[in-house]
Amino acid sequence: MSALLKLGYSVFSRSLAGFFKQSLNPPYVSISQKCTNNKSFSQTVSNGSRSLFGVQPAASLATLAQMAICGPYQKKRPPNKAMNGKPFIKGIVLKTLIRKPKKPNSANRKCVRVRLSDGREITAHIPGEGHNLQEHNIVLIRGGRTQDLIGVKHKVVRGKHDCAPVQKPSPK
């Protein structure tokens, strides 16, 4: 009986030790793959099916060798939905608006509601002091959100089409 217990215990302890040895190893890293800046580090790390009590081990930070091969991780930003990845788009002013910024700022920000050439309507901020925009004017829109205006993710390009450039103050 004691021989069976010893045999069972030794088999159990060997399997448990093997489990811990296997599950606590660092994840395998395939450096042979060619990395680009668009590929994230997590795509080059493969943990296999090893887990500790059903929990998958987290990917560790990149080593110096991996950073030398892959370069720094660069997050890919999604293209702006209203612009379809274009840098500029033309539109017609529907109406001019005055928006109030978020707290703690206090001002009256000049904005316009614009129908873009592809049929969508957006709100765009007019940068600079003073403007000459009215209804039915043609404007050029670029990306870039205004930080203290909610939902305003585009700006009007000054000095293009019907939007006059910012006037320099006259020297006194």
Secondary structure by P-SEA (a helix, b strand, c coil): caaaaaaaaaaaaaaaaaaaaaaacccccccccccccccccccccccccccccccccccccccaaaaaacccbbbbbcccccccccccbbbbbccccccccccccbbbbbbbbcccccbbbbbbbbccccccccccccbbbbbbbccccccccbbbbccccccccccccccc
